[in-house]
Amino acid sequence: MAAYMVIRAIIHDRDAFISGYGPAAGKLSAEFGGEYLVRAPGLTVLEGDLPPGGSMVISKWPSKEAALKFWHSPEYAEVKKLREGIADCDVLLIEE
């Protein structure tokens, strides 16, 4: 059963994010079977208590297990360090 990872990010240093974390996370997620469906700034909140603005990333995974394998991998732990201090993220995972 497919799974989707949904990430809302407030990016404080877009240049650092785009040049470091973004490409590294994209390459690694593909190696684990992930596929980006949406990667875009300019998030508009229509309802709820989220702060305005931000970016949205939605990726599709072959299964919840595949997404979790990526998320908990030592490789991603290293890549995740690249966004420390430059982005605040909320990450959700849902199965289809």
Biopython code that builds the backbone (N, CA, C, O; Angstrom):
import numpy as np
from Bio.PDB.StructureBuilder import StructureBuilder

atoms = [
    (1, "MET", "N", (0.844, -1.164, 0.000)),
    (1, "MET", "CA", (0.000, 0.000, 0.000)),
    (1, "MET", "C", (0.898, 1.239, 0.000)),
    (1, "MET", "O", (1.804, 1.344, 0.827)),
    (2, "ALA", "N", (0.659, 2.168, -0.909)),
    (2, "ALA", "CA", (1.471, 3.375, -1.027)),
    (2, "ALA", "C", (1.319, 4.248, 0.219)),
    (2, "ALA", "O", (0.308, 4.193, 0.920)),
    (3, "ALA", "N", (2.339, 5.045, 0.471)),
    (3, "ALA", "CA", (2.320, 5.994, 1.580)),
    (3, "ALA", "C", (2.804, 7.350, 1.074)),
    (3, "ALA", "O", (3.543, 7.438, 0.093)),
    (4, "TYR", "N", (2.376, 8.388, 1.755)),
    (4, "TYR", "CA", (2.743, 9.754, 1.379)),
    (4, "TYR", "C", (3.366, 10.455, 2.575)),
    (4, "TYR", "O", (2.833, 10.413, 3.684)),
    (5, "MET", "N", (4.504, 11.101, 2.335)),
    (5, "MET", "CA", (5.129, 11.924, 3.346)),
    (5, "MET", "C", (4.808, 13.377, 2.988)),
    (5, "MET", "O", (5.061, 13.828, 1.871)),
    (6, "VAL", "N", (4.250, 14.092, 3.957)),
    (6, "VAL", "CA", (3.846, 15.476, 3.752)),
    (6, "VAL", "C", (4.667, 16.335, 4.709)),
    (6, "VAL", "O", (4.659, 16.115, 5.921)),
    (7, "ILE", "N", (5.370, 17.309, 4.153)),
    (7, "ILE", "CA", (6.247, 18.153, 4.959)),
    (7, "ILE", "C", (5.890, 19.616, 4.732)),
    (7, "ILE", "O", (5.846, 20.088, 3.596)),
    (8, "ARG", "N", (5.636, 20.322, 5.824)),
    (8, "ARG", "CA", (5.468, 21.766, 5.777)),
    (8, "ARG", "C", (6.717, 22.350, 6.396)),
    (8, "ARG", "O", (7.087, 22.002, 7.518)),
    (9, "ALA", "N", (7.362, 23.234, 5.668)),
    (9, "ALA", "CA", (8.622, 23.803, 6.137)),
    (9, "ALA", "C", (8.597, 25.314, 6.104)),
    (9, "ALA", "O", (8.132, 25.927, 5.142)),
    (10, "ILE", "N", (9.100, 25.895, 7.156)),
    (10, "ILE", "CA", (9.409, 27.317, 7.177)),
    (10, "ILE", "C", (10.917, 27.392, 6.979)),
    (10, "ILE", "O", (11.686, 26.992, 7.853)),
    (11, "ILE", "N", (11.329, 27.899, 5.843)),
    (11, "ILE", "CA", (12.755, 27.918, 5.488)),
    (11, "ILE", "C", (13.314, 29.305, 5.790)),
    (11, "ILE", "O", (12.827, 30.311, 5.275)),
    (12, "HIS", "N", (14.341, 29.339, 6.630)),
    (12, "HIS", "CA", (14.950, 30.599, 7.050)),
    (12, "HIS", "C", (16.101, 31.019, 6.131)),
    (12, "HIS", "O", (16.395, 32.208, 6.002)),
    (13, "ASP", "N", (16.739, 30.054, 5.504)),
    (13, "ASP", "CA", (17.852, 30.345, 4.584)),
    (13, "ASP", "C", (17.643, 29.498, 3.330)),
    (13, "ASP", "O", (18.172, 28.393, 3.211)),
    (14, "ARG", "N", (16.859, 30.045, 2.398)),
    (14, "ARG", "CA", (16.475, 29.293, 1.196)),
    (14, "ARG", "C", (17.693, 28.907, 0.352)),
    (14, "ARG", "O", (17.728, 27.805, -0.194)),
    (15, "ASP", "N", (18.685, 29.782, 0.233)),
    (15, "ASP", "CA", (19.871, 29.466, -0.568)),
    (15, "ASP", "C", (20.606, 28.242, -0.009)),
    (15, "ASP", "O", (20.986, 27.344, -0.761)),
    (16, "ALA", "N", (20.803, 28.211, 1.307)),
    (16, "ALA", "CA", (21.478, 27.071, 1.935)),
    (16, "ALA", "C", (20.633, 25.806, 1.802)),
    (16, "ALA", "O", (21.161, 24.718, 1.570)),
    (17, "PHE", "N", (19.329, 25.959, 1.950)),
    (17, "PHE", "CA", (18.426, 24.810, 1.846)),
    (17, "PHE", "C", (18.473, 24.220, 0.435)),
    (17, "PHE", "O", (18.592, 23.007, 0.263)),
    (18, "ILE", "N", (18.380, 25.085, -0.561)),
    (18, "ILE", "CA", (18.348, 24.637, -1.964)),
    (18, "ILE", "C", (19.690, 24.079, -2.426)),
    (18, "ILE", "O", (19.733, 23.155, -3.238)),
    (19, "SER", "N", (20.774, 24.631, -1.918)),
    (19, "SER", "CA", (22.084, 24.173, -2.384)),
    (19, "SER", "C", (22.615, 22.969, -1.606)),
    (19, "SER", "O", (23.483, 22.250, -2.101)),
    (20, "GLY", "N", (22.102, 22.741, -0.391)),
    (20, "GLY", "CA", (22.623, 21.646, 0.431)),
    (20, "GLY", "C", (21.625, 20.535, 0.689)),
    (20, "GLY", "O", (21.700, 19.460, 0.093)),
    (21, "TYR", "N", (20.687, 20.810, 1.587)),
    (21, "TYR", "CA", (19.747, 19.786, 2.017)),
    (21, "TYR", "C", (18.865, 19.267, 0.881)),
    (21, "TYR", "O", (18.717, 18.056, 0.714)),
    (22, "GLY", "N", (18.283, 20.169, 0.107)),
    (22, "GLY", "CA", (17.326, 19.777, -0.934)),
    (22, "GLY", "C", (17.862, 18.716, -1.888)),
    (22, "GLY", "O", (17.248, 17.658, -2.027)),
    (23, "PRO", "N", (18.997, 18.970, -2.555)),
    (23, "PRO", "CA", (19.522, 17.964, -3.482)),
    (23, "PRO", "C", (19.933, 16.660, -2.791)),
    (23, "PRO", "O", (19.723, 15.573, -3.329)),
    (24, "ALA", "N", (20.517, 16.775, -1.601)),
    (24, "ALA", "CA", (20.960, 15.567, -0.889)),
    (24, "ALA", "C", (19.771, 14.713, -0.469)),
    (24, "ALA", "O", (19.797, 13.490, -0.607)),
    (25, "ALA", "N", (18.719, 15.365, 0.049)),
    (25, "ALA", "CA", (17.527, 14.616, 0.464)),
    (25, "ALA", "C", (16.821, 14.014, -0.744)),
    (25, "ALA", "O", (16.341, 12.882, -0.683)),
    (26, "GLY", "N", (16.756, 14.764, -1.839)),
    (26, "GLY", "CA", (16.115, 14.258, -3.054)),
    (26, "GLY", "C", (16.804, 13.025, -3.608)),
    (26, "GLY", "O", (16.148, 12.050, -3.973)),
    (27, "LYS", "N", (18.122, 13.068, -3.671)),
    (27, "LYS", "CA", (18.890, 11.924, -4.188)),
    (27, "LYS", "C", (18.688, 10.704, -3.300)),
    (27, "LYS", "O", (18.459, 9.599, -3.791)),
    (28, "LEU", "N", (18.776, 10.912, -1.987)),
    (28, "LEU", "CA", (18.647, 9.795, -1.063)),
    (28, "LEU", "C", (17.230, 9.225, -1.058)),
    (28, "LEU", "O", (17.060, 8.006, -1.016)),
    (29, "SER", "N", (16.219, 10.079, -1.101)),
    (29, "SER", "CA", (14.848, 9.562, -1.094)),
    (29, "SER", "C", (14.592, 8.703, -2.332)),
    (29, "SER", "O", (13.909, 7.683, -2.246)),
    (30, "ALA", "N", (15.130, 9.102, -3.468)),
    (30, "ALA", "CA", (14.983, 8.295, -4.688)),
    (30, "ALA", "C", (15.634, 6.929, -4.513)),
    (30, "ALA", "O", (15.100, 5.922, -4.978)),
    (31, "GLU", "N", (16.780, 6.890, -3.848)),
    (31, "GLU", "CA", (17.461, 5.604, -3.610)),
    (31, "GLU", "C", (16.628, 4.676, -2.732)),
    (31, "GLU", "O", (16.751, 3.454, -2.822)),
    (32, "PHE", "N", (15.782, 5.255, -1.885)),
    (32, "PHE", "CA", (14.924, 4.466, -1.001)),
    (32, "PHE", "C", (13.534, 4.236, -1.598)),
    (32, "PHE", "O", (12.672, 3.651, -0.943)),
    (33, "GLY", "N", (13.309, 4.688, -2.825)),
    (33, "GLY", "CA", (12.032, 4.448, -3.496)),
    (33, "GLY", "C", (11.039, 5.590, -3.428)),
    (33, "GLY", "O", (9.900, 5.436, -3.869)),
    (34, "GLY", "N", (11.440, 6.734, -2.887)),
    (34, "GLY", "CA", (10.549, 7.882, -2.796)),
    (34, "GLY", "C", (10.485, 8.649, -4.109)),
    (34, "GLY", "O", (11.438, 8.660, -4.889)),
    (35, "GLU", "N", (9.356, 9.281, -4.335)),
    (35, "GLU", "CA", (9.139, 10.084, -5.549)),
    (35, "GLU", "C", (8.451, 11.381, -5.138)),
    (35, "GLU", "O", (7.389, 11.357, -4.517)),
    (36, "TYR", "N", (9.059, 12.507, -5.486)),
    (36, "TYR", "CA", (8.450, 13.803, -5.162)),
    (36, "TYR", "C", (7.255, 14.070, -6.071)),
    (36, "TYR", "O", (7.336, 13.911, -7.289)),
    (37, "LEU", "N", (6.156, 14.474, -5.465)),
    (37, "LEU", "CA", (4.972, 14.886, -6.204)),
    (37, "LEU", "C", (4.834, 16.402, -6.203)),
    (37, "LEU", "O", (4.401, 16.995, -7.192)),
    (38, "VAL", "N", (5.209, 17.031, -5.077)),
    (38, "VAL", "CA", (5.135, 18.486, -4.939)),
    (38, "VAL", "C", (6.343, 18.955, -4.139)),
    (38, "VAL", "O", (6.673, 18.379, -3.102)),
    (39, "ARG", "N", (6.997, 19.998, -4.626)),
    (39, "ARG", "CA", (8.047, 20.717, -3.878)),
    (39, "ARG", "C", (7.874, 22.178, -4.248)),
    (39, "ARG", "O", (8.303, 22.605, -5.321)),
    (40, "ALA", "N", (7.242, 22.954, -3.361)),
    (40, "ALA", "CA", (6.914, 24.316, -3.756)),
    (40, "ALA", "C", (6.843, 25.262, -2.559)),
    (40, "ALA", "O", (6.365, 24.886, -1.488)),
    (41, "PRO", "N", (7.325, 26.497, -2.752)),
    (41, "PRO", "CA", (7.131, 27.540, -1.740)),
    (41, "PRO", "C", (5.752, 28.177, -1.922)),
    (41, "PRO", "O", (5.031, 27.868, -2.870)),
    (42, "GLY", "N", (5.408, 29.050, -1.015)),
    (42, "GLY", "CA", (4.177, 29.823, -1.171)),
    (42, "GLY", "C", (2.937, 29.154, -0.634)),
    (42, "GLY", "O", (1.847, 29.363, -1.166)),
    (43, "LEU", "N", (3.071, 28.356, 0.406)),
    (43, "LEU", "CA", (1.940, 27.666, 1.016)),
    (43, "LEU", "C", (0.918, 28.674, 1.540)),
    (43, "LEU", "O", (1.283, 29.631, 2.222)),
    (44, "THR", "N", (-0.351, 28.462, 1.223)),
    (44, "THR", "CA", (-1.440, 29.307, 1.711)),
    (44, "THR", "C", (-2.296, 28.491, 2.671)),
    (44, "THR", "O", (-2.841, 27.454, 2.291)),
    (45, "VAL", "N", (-2.415, 28.949, 3.896)),
    (45, "VAL", "CA", (-3.238, 28.273, 4.894)),
    (45, "VAL", "C", (-4.670, 28.774, 4.745)),
    (45, "VAL", "O", (-4.933, 29.968, 4.885)),
    (46, "LEU", "N", (-5.584, 27.869, 4.464)),
    (46, "LEU", "CA", (-6.993, 28.232, 4.318)),
    (46, "LEU", "C", (-7.762, 28.083, 5.626)),
    (46, "LEU", "O", (-8.766, 28.763, 5.840)),
    (47, "GLU", "N", (-7.297, 27.202, 6.491)),
    (47, "GLU", "CA", (-7.951, 26.992, 7.779)),
    (47, "GLU", "C", (-6.941, 26.396, 8.731)),
    (47, "GLU", "O", (-6.084, 25.616, 8.316)),
    (48, "GLY", "N", (-7.026, 26.744, 9.981)),
    (48, "GLY", "CA", (-6.125, 26.189, 10.983)),
    (48, "GLY", "C", (-5.211, 27.237, 11.573)),
    (48, "GLY", "O", (-5.327, 28.427, 11.279)),
    (49, "ASP", "N", (-4.296, 26.774, 12.413)),
    (49, "ASP", "CA", (-3.437, 27.670, 13.179)),
    (49, "ASP", "C", (-1.989, 27.700, 12.709)),
    (49, "ASP", "O", (-1.113, 28.161, 13.442)),
    (50, "LEU", "N", (-1.727, 27.221, 11.517)),
    (50, "LEU", "CA", (-0.363, 27.264, 11.003)),
    (50, "LEU", "C", (0.021, 28.698, 10.676)),
    (50, "LEU", "O", (-0.824, 29.483, 10.245)),
    (51, "PRO", "N", (1.289, 29.051, 10.876)),
    (51, "PRO", "CA", (1.714, 30.391, 10.476)),
    (51, "PRO", "C", (1.647, 30.532, 8.962)),
    (51, "PRO", "O", (1.795, 29.544, 8.242)),
    (52, "PRO", "N", (1.428, 31.737, 8.476)),
    (52, "PRO", "CA", (1.338, 31.937, 7.022)),
    (52, "PRO", "C", (2.680, 31.686, 6.345)),
    (52, "PRO", "O", (3.734, 31.750, 6.978)),
    (53, "GLY", "N", (2.621, 31.402, 5.055)),
    (53, "GLY", "CA", (3.834, 31.173, 4.268)),
    (53, "GLY", "C", (4.358, 29.765, 4.452)),
    (53, "GLY", "O", (3.678, 28.889, 4.986)),
    (54, "GLY", "N", (5.549, 29.576, 4.007)),
    (54, "GLY", "CA", (6.166, 28.265, 4.131)),
    (54, "GLY", "C", (6.147, 27.526, 2.819)),
    (54, "GLY", "O", (5.620, 28.003, 1.814)),
    (55, "SER", "N", (6.726, 26.369, 2.853)),
    (55, "SER", "CA", (6.835, 25.509, 1.677)),
    (55, "SER", "C", (6.184, 24.168, 1.972)),
    (55, "SER", "O", (6.019, 23.786, 3.131)),
    (56, "MET", "N", (5.818, 23.459, 0.916)),
    (56, "MET", "CA", (5.202, 22.150, 1.054)),
    (56, "MET", "C", (5.954, 21.153, 0.193)),
    (56, "MET", "O", (6.305, 21.435, -0.952)),
    (57, "VAL", "N", (6.192, 19.989, 0.762)),
    (57, "VAL", "CA", (6.794, 18.876, 0.024)),
    (57, "VAL", "C", (5.901, 17.667, 0.242)),
    (57, "VAL", "O", (5.563, 17.336, 1.378)),
    (58, "ILE", "N", (5.519, 17.009, -0.845)),
    (58, "ILE", "CA", (4.755, 15.766, -0.760)),
    (58, "ILE", "C", (5.496, 14.731, -1.582)),
    (58, "ILE", "O", (5.765, 14.931, -2.767)),
    (59, "SER", "N", (5.824, 13.615, -0.932)),
    (59, "SER", "CA", (6.494, 12.529, -1.644)),
    (59, "SER", "C", (5.683, 11.248, -1.507)),
    (59, "SER", "O", (5.005, 11.024, -0.505)),
    (60, "LYS", "N", (5.767, 10.426, -2.526)),
    (60, "LYS", "CA", (5.059, 9.147, -2.548)),
    (60, "LYS", "C", (6.084, 8.033, -2.360)),
    (60, "LYS", "O", (7.183, 8.078, -2.912)),
    (61, "TRP", "N", (5.703, 7.040, -1.572)),
    (61, "TRP", "CA", (6.576, 5.913, -1.249)),
    (61, "TRP", "C", (5.856, 4.613, -1.564)),
    (61, "TRP", "O", (4.627, 4.561, -1.512)),
    (62, "PRO", "N", (6.599, 3.562, -1.890)),
    (62, "PRO", "CA", (5.956, 2.282, -2.194)),
    (62, "PRO", "C", (5.137, 1.733, -1.023)),
    (62, "PRO", "O", (4.156, 1.014, -1.217)),
    (63, "SER", "N", (5.561, 2.087, 0.206)),
    (63, "SER", "CA", (4.863, 1.610, 1.401)),
    (63, "SER", "C", (5.268, 2.481, 2.586)),
    (63, "SER", "O", (6.238, 3.235, 2.517)),
    (64, "LYS", "N", (4.518, 2.365, 3.657)),
    (64, "LYS", "CA", (4.860, 3.063, 4.892)),
    (64, "LYS", "C", (6.223, 2.579, 5.388)),
    (64, "LYS", "O", (7.033, 3.367, 5.875)),
    (65, "GLU", "N", (6.459, 1.292, 5.259)),
    (65, "GLU", "CA", (7.722, 0.712, 5.712)),
    (65, "GLU", "C", (8.911, 1.306, 4.949)),
    (65, "GLU", "O", (9.955, 1.581, 5.539)),
    (66, "ALA", "N", (8.748, 1.502, 3.637)),
    (66, "ALA", "CA", (9.827, 2.086, 2.829)),
    (66, "ALA", "C", (10.128, 3.518, 3.276)),
    (66, "ALA", "O", (11.290, 3.910, 3.378)),
    (67, "ALA", "N", (9.080, 4.289, 3.541)),
    (67, "ALA", "CA", (9.271, 5.670, 4.001)),
    (67, "ALA", "C", (9.962, 5.700, 5.360)),
    (67, "ALA", "O", (10.852, 6.518, 5.594)),
    (68, "LEU", "N", (9.551, 4.809, 6.247)),
    (68, "LEU", "CA", (10.164, 4.760, 7.572)),
    (68, "LEU", "C", (11.607, 4.270, 7.504)),
    (68, "LEU", "O", (12.456, 4.723, 8.273)),
    (69, "LYS", "N", (11.881, 3.357, 6.596)),
    (69, "LYS", "CA", (13.264, 2.884, 6.415)),
    (69, "LYS", "C", (14.157, 4.056, 6.014)),
    (69, "LYS", "O", (15.259, 4.206, 6.540)),
    (70, "PHE", "N", (13.681, 4.892, 5.077)),
    (70, "PHE", "CA", (14.394, 6.097, 4.684)),
    (70, "PHE", "C", (14.559, 7.025, 5.883)),
    (70, "PHE", "O", (15.674, 7.440, 6.199)),
    (71, "TRP", "N", (13.443, 7.353, 6.559)),
    (71, "TRP", "CA", (13.439, 8.344, 7.624)),
    (71, "TRP", "C", (14.383, 7.977, 8.765)),
    (71, "TRP", "O", (15.030, 8.851, 9.343)),
    (72, "HIS", "N", (14.464, 6.694, 9.089)),
    (72, "HIS", "CA", (15.278, 6.234, 10.219)),
    (72, "HIS", "C", (16.662, 5.745, 9.808)),
    (72, "HIS", "O", (17.402, 5.220, 10.640)),
    (73, "SER", "N", (17.019, 5.908, 8.543)),
    (73, "SER", "CA", (18.313, 5.408, 8.069)),
    (73, "SER", "C", (19.469, 6.280, 8.565)),
    (73, "SER", "O", (19.294, 7.479, 8.779)),
    (74, "PRO", "N", (20.642, 5.682, 8.745)),
    (74, "PRO", "CA", (21.825, 6.460, 9.102)),
    (74, "PRO", "C", (22.181, 7.475, 8.015)),
    (74, "PRO", "O", (22.701, 8.552, 8.306)),
    (75, "GLU", "N", (21.896, 7.123, 6.771)),
    (75, "GLU", "CA", (22.188, 8.037, 5.658)),
    (75, "GLU", "C", (21.352, 9.307, 5.771)),
    (75, "GLU", "O", (21.861, 10.411, 5.579)),
    (76, "TYR", "N", (20.056, 9.145, 6.086)),
    (76, "TYR", "CA", (19.211, 10.334, 6.211)),
    (76, "TYR", "C", (19.569, 11.133, 7.464)),
    (76, "TYR", "O", (19.457, 12.359, 7.468)),
    (77, "ALA", "N", (19.990, 10.460, 8.510)),
    (77, "ALA", "CA", (20.413, 11.181, 9.717)),
    (77, "ALA", "C", (21.521, 12.175, 9.380)),
    (77, "ALA", "O", (21.555, 13.280, 9.922)),
    (78, "GLU", "N", (22.421, 11.783, 8.491)),
    (78, "GLU", "CA", (23.500, 12.683, 8.061)),
    (78, "GLU", "C", (22.957, 13.822, 7.192)),
    (78, "GLU", "O", (23.334, 14.980, 7.376)),
    (79, "VAL", "N", (22.083, 13.493, 6.257)),
    (79, "VAL", "CA", (21.507, 14.516, 5.376)),
    (79, "VAL", "C", (20.677, 15.509, 6.184)),
    (79, "VAL", "O", (20.725, 16.712, 5.926)),
    (80, "LYS", "N", (19.927, 15.020, 7.146)),
    (80, "LYS", "CA", (19.051, 15.875, 7.957)),
    (80, "LYS", "C", (19.841, 16.969, 8.686)),
    (80, "LYS", "O", (19.312, 18.051, 8.939)),
    (81, "LYS", "N", (21.073, 16.694, 9.014)),
    (81, "LYS", "CA", (21.924, 17.693, 9.667)),
    (81, "LYS", "C", (22.091, 18.939, 8.801)),
    (81, "LYS", "O", (22.339, 20.027, 9.320)),
    (82, "LEU", "N", (21.958, 18.784, 7.476)),
    (82, "LEU", "CA", (22.139, 19.903, 6.558)),
    (82, "LEU", "C", (21.026, 20.959, 6.678)),
    (82, "LEU", "O", (21.195, 22.092, 6.227)),
    (83, "ARG", "N", (19.897, 20.585, 7.283)),
    (83, "ARG", "CA", (18.817, 21.569, 7.431)),
    (83, "ARG", "C", (18.702, 22.117, 8.845)),
    (83, "ARG", "O", (17.822, 22.932, 9.120)),
    (84, "GLU", "N", (19.576, 21.683, 9.743)),
    (84, "GLU", "CA", (19.556, 22.197, 11.111)),
    (84, "GLU", "C", (19.821, 23.695, 11.106)),
    (84, "GLU", "O", (20.811, 24.160, 10.541)),
    (85, "GLY", "N", (18.935, 24.436, 11.734)),
    (85, "GLY", "CA", (19.091, 25.871, 11.846)),
    (85, "GLY", "C", (18.643, 26.671, 10.633)),
    (85, "GLY", "O", (18.603, 27.900, 10.689)),
    (86, "ILE", "N", (18.305, 25.996, 9.531)),
    (86, "ILE", "CA", (17.883, 26.742, 8.339)),
    (86, "ILE", "C", (16.430, 26.495, 7.970)),
    (86, "ILE", "O", (15.891, 27.175, 7.097)),
    (87, "ALA", "N", (15.779, 25.518, 8.630)),
    (87, "ALA", "CA", (14.367, 25.235, 8.336)),
    (87, "ALA", "C", (13.705, 24.563, 9.538)),
    (87, "ALA", "O", (14.312, 23.745, 10.229)),
    (88, "ASP", "N", (12.459, 24.928, 9.763)),
    (88, "ASP", "CA", (11.621, 24.265, 10.763)),
    (88, "ASP", "C", (10.584, 23.470, 10.001)),
    (88, "ASP", "O", (9.884, 24.016, 9.148)),
    (89, "CYS", "N", (10.476, 22.181, 10.301)),
    (89, "CYS", "CA", (9.612, 21.295, 9.516)),
    (89, "CYS", "C", (8.613, 20.544, 10.394)),
    (89, "CYS", "O", (8.906, 20.155, 11.524)),
    (90, "ASP", "N", (7.432, 20.358, 9.830)),
    (90, "ASP", "CA", (6.431, 19.431, 10.372)),
    (90, "ASP", "C", (6.331, 18.316, 9.341)),
    (90, "ASP", "O", (6.135, 18.573, 8.153)),
    (91, "VAL", "N", (6.467, 17.066, 9.805)),
    (91, "VAL", "CA", (6.505, 15.926, 8.889)),
    (91, "VAL", "C", (5.409, 14.943, 9.273)),
    (91, "VAL", "O", (5.290, 14.540, 10.430)),
    (92, "LEU", "N", (4.606, 14.564, 8.274)),
    (92, "LEU", "CA", (3.507, 13.619, 8.468)),
    (92, "LEU", "C", (3.674, 12.459, 7.502)),
    (92, "LEU", "O", (4.230, 12.626, 6.417)),
    (93, "LEU", "N", (3.202, 11.298, 7.888)),
    (93, "LEU", "CA", (3.228, 10.123, 7.017)),
    (93, "LEU", "C", (1.856, 9.481, 7.058)),
    (93, "LEU", "O", (1.299, 9.245, 8.131)),
    (94, "ILE", "N", (1.314, 9.200, 5.880)),
    (94, "ILE", "CA", (-0.028, 8.610, 5.804)),
    (94, "ILE", "C", (-0.046, 7.550, 4.710)),
    (94, "ILE", "O", (0.543, 7.720, 3.643)),
    (95, "GLU", "N", (-0.736, 6.454, 5.001)),
    (95, "GLU", "CA", (-0.905, 5.400, 3.999)),
    (95, "GLU", "C", (-2.133, 5.659, 3.159)),
    (95, "GLU", "O", (-3.106, 6.264, 3.611)),
    (96, "GLU", "N", (-2.070, 5.195, 1.948)),
    (96, "GLU", "CA", (-3.196, 5.316, 1.020)),
    (96, "GLU", "C", (-4.265, 4.314, 1.369)),
    (96, "GLU", "O", (-5.299, 4.257, 0.702)),
]
sb = StructureBuilder()
sb.init_structure("model")
sb.init_model(0)
sb.init_chain("A")
sb.init_seg("    ")
for serial, (resi, resn, name, xyz) in enumerate(atoms, 1):
    if name == "N":
        sb.init_residue(resn, " ", resi, " ")
    sb.init_atom(name, np.array(xyz, "f"), 0.0, 1.0, " ", f" {name:<3s}", serial, name[0])
structure = sb.get_structure()
